[in-house]
Amino acid sequence: TADARINDLYLWPQPGTSAAQLQQHLKDRVAQLPAPPQLDFTSAERIRALSLQAFDRSFAVTNWLQAVAIGIGLFGVAASFSAQVLARRKEFGLLAHVGFTRRQLHRLVALEGAVWTALGAITGLLLGLCISVVLVHVVNPQSFNWTMDLALPWPRIAPLLLAVLAAGTVTTWLAGRAAASGQAVMAVKEDW
């Protein structure tokens, strides 16, 4: 064509012709030209594999950002539960005074942490799904002129939710250990 901007050519072999046969035929024909160009052949499967590999590399940063966000979230949970335990010292002291053991107070704080963490994880999951739907069905068609099916990787989401729930519960339990201290009983005494 003498158009130097063209550098790709897509070919589909006829039924009964293999890709290798088509490649060899093209190499033979091009070799007869006075200045044969260099040809590189690849398959659609190979291009797809390379594209997916590039996407995986680009999303590796996203996975690290996700881990950092979870860490920051756990730090926030620990800070807020520590503040809550300090604010509720008298309540915990009263519970200890009426017969709650340290173990029961720890369990109470851990249960509260588990409930709040579960609520946060479910809310985050629902908001993430809403954002995903908007990206897939609105942003992609308008910005990139293409769309894709929305597939939810439940085998990956479910363990992540359970891990966040466990981490949040342990974090609140550790942050709330001060609730069972002897100082909590003394805090009740301050009101008398």
N, C-alpha and C positions, 0 to 999 in steps of 0.2 A: 504493500500500500504506500510505501515511502513516507509513512507518517511515523516519525521517531517517538511520538508520545505513546504509541501502543506498545505495551510490553507484556501483556497477558493474552493468552488464547485458551479458551475452554473447549475441550473436545469430548464428545461422548461416542465411544465405540459402537459400531453397529452390533446388533445381536449376533453372537457367535464369534466375535472378534475380541480378543483379550486386550487389555491395556498395554501389555508388553509388546504384542504384535503391532499395535498402532504406533507406539513409540519407535520401534525399529523401522517401520515404514517411513515415518517422518524424518528420522535421522538419515536414512538412505537418500531421501529426496532432497534434503537440505545440503547434504554433502556434495551434490552435483552443482550447487550454485558457485559462481566465481568467488564470492567472499562469504562463505557460510557463517551464519551467526551461531553463537553458542546457545544451545537449548538446555533448559533445565526442566525436568518432568517431575511432577508430584501428583498425588491423588487427592481427591476430595476428603478422604478419610484422614490423610496426613495433615492437610490444611486445618481440618477440624480439630485434630489432636493438638497441633501447635497453638491454635487459637484458645483452646481450653486450658492449655498449659500457661499461656500468657494471662488469661483471666485468673487462674489459680494464684499466680505470683502476685498479681495486682491486689487480690483479696486477702493475701497473707497479712498485709498491713491492717486490714479491717479486723482480722481475728485478734491481732495484738491490741488494737484499740478497744475491742470488746473486753479483753482481759483487764486492761487498764480501767475501763469504766466499771467493771465489776469490783475491782479492788477499791476504787474511789467510793463506790456505793457502800461497800462493807465498812470502810472507814467512817462514812457518814452514819451508818446504822450504829456502829460502836459508839460514836460521839453522842448521838441523840439518845441512845439507851443509857449511857453513863449519866447524861444530864437528867434523864427521866428518873433514874434510880436515886440520884441525889435529891431531886425534888420530891420523891415519894418515900424518903427515908422514914418519916413518921408512920406512914402507912405500913411499910414493911416491919417497922419496930412494933407496931400494934399487932400485926399478924404473928410475929415472933412471941410477943407477950401472951397472946391467947393460945399458944401451943404449936404454931408452925415450926417445923424443924428447918435447919439450914437447907437440907436436901429439898424439902417442899418449896421453900422460897426460890431456890435455884430452878426447880422445875417450873414454877409459876412464871419466872422471868423468861426462861427458855421457851415456854409455851406461847407467851405473849409475842416473843420475838419470831417464833415460827409462824404465828398467825399474820403478823405484820409483813413478814418477808414473803409469805405466800400471796398475800394481797398485792404487794408490790410486784412480784414476779408475774402474776396473772394480768395486772394492769399493764405492765411493760410488754407482755406478750400481745395483748389486744391492741395496744398502740402501735407496736411494731408491725402487726398484721395490717392495720389500717394504712400505715405509711407504705407498706409493700404493695398493697392494692393500688394506691394512688400512683406509685412509681411505675408499676407494670402496665396499668390500664389508662393512665392519663399522661404522665411525663414521657415515657418511652415513645408512644405514638406521636405526640406533638413535637418532641425535641429531636428524636432520632428516626422517625418515620418507620418504626418497627415495633413489634410487640412480641410477647412470649407467654407461655402458659405459666400460671402461678402454681408452683409446686412447693408444698411444705415438707421439709425434711424432718418428720417426727422422730425418727431414730436418733437424730442429732439434737433436736429441741428438747425432748423429754429428759434425757440425762443432764442437759445443761440446767433446766429448771430445777431438777432434784438437787444438783450440786449447789445452785444458788440458795435454795431453801436450806440445805444442810449448813452451808457456810454462814448464812444469816442467823440461823438458830444458834450455832456455836459462838458466833461473834456476840450475840446478845447475851448468851449465857456467861461468857467471859466478862463482858462489860457489866453484867448485873451481879457479879459475885459479891460486890460490896453491900448488896441488899441484905445479905445474911450475916453481916458482921455484928459484933456486939455493940458498935456505935449506933446501930439502928434502934436498938432497945433504949439506949440513952437518949435518943432523939425524942422518944415518947415522953420520957421523964421531964424534958424541957417544958412541955405543955402543962405539967402539974403544978 
